[in-house]
Structure formats: C-alpha cells, structure tokens
Amino acid sequence: MRKTLRWLLSLVVLIGTVSVAGATAGAATAAEPDIKDRILAIPGMSLIEEKPYPGYRYFVLNFTQPVDHHRPSAGTFQQRITLLHKDTARPTVMYTSGYNVSTNPSRSEPTQIVDGNQVSVEYRYFTPSRPAPADWGKLDIWQAASDQHSIFEALKPVYGKNWLTTGGSKGGMTATYYKRFYPKDMDGVVAYVAPNDVVNNEDSAYDRFFANVGTKECRDKLEGVQREALVRRGPLEAKYAEYAKANGYTFGTVGSLDKAYEAVVLDYVWGFWQYSLLADCATIPADAPHATDQAIWDSVDTISGFSFYTDQGLEPYTPYYYQAGTQLGSPTIKQPWLGGLSRYGYQPPRNFVPRSIPMRFQPMAMVNVDTWVRHHAENMLYVYGQNDPWGAERFRLGAGTRDAYVFTVAGGNHGSKVAGLAAPEKATATSAILRWAGLPAASVSARPLARYDAVLDRQSVEREPTLRP
C-alpha cells in the first residue's frame, strides 16, 4: 500500500513538472507582444477603438499618410482603416469600397474564402480621411494606390503571409489601379463589378446594354414610369419642393430643383438594373399613364432616391464626382424612349461638385490602366453581373496576361460575387483565390475555408440611390 502511494506521489510530481513546463512555455508565448501592441508600435498608427468579435480582434485605426506621396514632407492627414485580425499565420486581404470604410466588423468574400485577416481602407478625401485644407489636386488614382502601398509596407512585417486586394465597383477599380501602380505588392486581385470607362466620350456600349437587358416587357414598364415622371414634371416637382422644404434640402451645387429632379428621374432605369433582379419587375407600375402621381413618385424615389441630388445628398460623394470628372470618366446614355422630354440629358460630374473646386479631365488615365490590364494582368480575377449596367464597359484580358480571369454571373446585378458563378467557373475562381493566397494545394477546393458568419459575411449589395459605381 505504501509502495502504491509512493508511486502515485511520484506520478503527481511528474505531472506537476510537466504542467509547470507547459505553463512556462505558455508564459513565453504570452510574453510576446499582444497584436494590438504590435500594430500600435507601427510608426503613424493610432487606435480609435477596439470592438470585440468572437474569434477575431477588430480595430478601428488611423494611419498617417502624406497628402502628396511625391512630396512626403509637404503635409500629412489621418486615413481611417480597420483591421479584422484572425492570425498572423493566415493570409491577409486588403479591401476598399472606394468610398468610406465601415467601422463595424465585416468580411469580404475573399477573406471568407481564405479564412484570413482583413485590412479595410477608407479612400482618401472621403471624410474623415480628408486633408485640411483639402488640396483636391492630390486626389487621383496614383495617390490613392500609394496610400494602399504605404499601409501594406507598414503591416507586412506583422502579417507576413500572402496578401490579396479586393473591392466591389469603385473598390474593384481601386484594386485594379493599385495592382497597376504597385504590381509586386499583392499576390492576387479579386475585383467585383469594376467599370472601365476607357474613352469617356464613347458610351455606345451602355446604349446597346439598355436596348437588350432583361425582357422587353420589363424594359417597357421601366421606360413608361420614367417617361411619365417627366410628363408630370409640374405636379411632381411641386411635391419635390414640399419634400425638400420639409427636410431642409437645398440645390446650390446642381443649380436648381428642376435639374435635381431630372437627374433623379434619368437615373431610374439604370438604378433598377444596377440593384434589382429581373423578378423585381413585378414591383414596377404596369400602366404608368394611368398610375397615380404618388405611385410614380414612390417608384422613382425607391429606385433613384429624391434626396440624392440635393446639396446634402451630394456632399459626402464630392470625392467620387471629382474623380469621375478628372480621371475615371462617367457614362452618358441616350434614352431615346424619352423623346424630347429631357431638358438636360445626363448631366456631367462637374454639375455635382461645388464650383469652388477646380476640375480638369485627364483622358489618358484610364487608357493607361486599360492597356496595362489587357497586356500585363497577372493573378487577377474580375467578376461581373450579366444585368449590371456598369459591366457594359468592363476590363478585358488580352495577350500577355497570366493566370487572369473575367467571369459573369448569369442574371446578376451590381452585387454579383464568386458564389453566384456557374459551378465550373466558381471552382476555378475559388481555387485561384486560394492559390494566390499561398495556401497548400491540399487546401484548394471550390468552397470557402471559413464557415459562413451571418454578421461578417452579409453579402447584400450596399445600395446607393443614384448612378454611382
């Protein structure tokens, strides 16, 4: 019995020794800097707030950027970014919408596919990431790409595995421009529904798109409502004036309530196909000439948004319209079904930017990018929606591209994703994303590595009332 007790005592001592050794190893691990400390040790990085989320650390941060990357000593501004941290041993995805950044945790589709970290970047000059005073001449695609490059160089020592960049619409354009100017930074690009307006004054592709999209029945219904909204300009503008007064809306930037009203109405058909599906045609008034004024108003307001072309609606998007009028280009469509009802036609971006901000269009900016993509794209994936107007002028691949793809979601709109592709294309796209992320061949499959999260992975398209990518 005494022998047995001695044996048990020895076993307890042995287990205790192992436990102490394990605890010592754990203490060594714990002694390594916390990820927040590592991030905040980066020069120029500061914490706005940390928000808890199960399985992640989520930080809202400011990063100090030069106003002019050509002359870093000429002033700085604070650019807002967010970091969804999973593990420094995982790949990292850099995401931007091309506009403001959300400060709530979310995961882009590539981040879910590779089960990685995500750095989300607010585009320069979208508030609060705007220099003061704002030198608008420093808002261009190279400066924005250089912002991303600086963030990548700052975080790469912490997140040493492969990096991808992604974004939808203007964010997809942004991901493309970043790859064009800094081709060695990212191991892959996933660009969703990215417009490519190469020649700004040649927009016939959009006219062909609207002549054939969906079904004739649906096109007729949409065109009927749009036409009726202009036929009833008098009573509906009176309603618009009451609506503006009640909400404190003004029209100084666009110039008049009449111009704002027509801009909203002319966006109607485009806005429907951008955000809706063919099945949604059932919600459009079928007999527009006999519909009530309220029914016409409600349909246009739901799809285009009467608040948008007010000063208050336009102000947050001044940086977009400035870029559209200086480098990105903007579409103009003829809409022949309106006859002579339109007074202004599609108004140029200049009409939506305060006159105090000078603008000059640079016609070669998009030609440069398009030529590079056609002949030098490598590890790049483009996903478009069949029924999305913005895909009428898209990025295309030519001789010299490698491991690059352009796929289209059948019946898809501006929210099209890899998940909506036909099975063979979905498998090819998913495998490419995983391969570019540097994951071992055994991990490659046609499904995301991370489980779906109802909060992080909400893929509903971020609806923006009016014509904007």
Order of alpha helices (4+ residues) and beta strands (2+ residues): alpha-alpha-beta-beta-beta-beta-alpha-beta-alpha-beta-alpha-beta-alpha-alpha-alpha-alpha-alpha-alpha-alpha-alpha-alpha-beta-beta-alpha
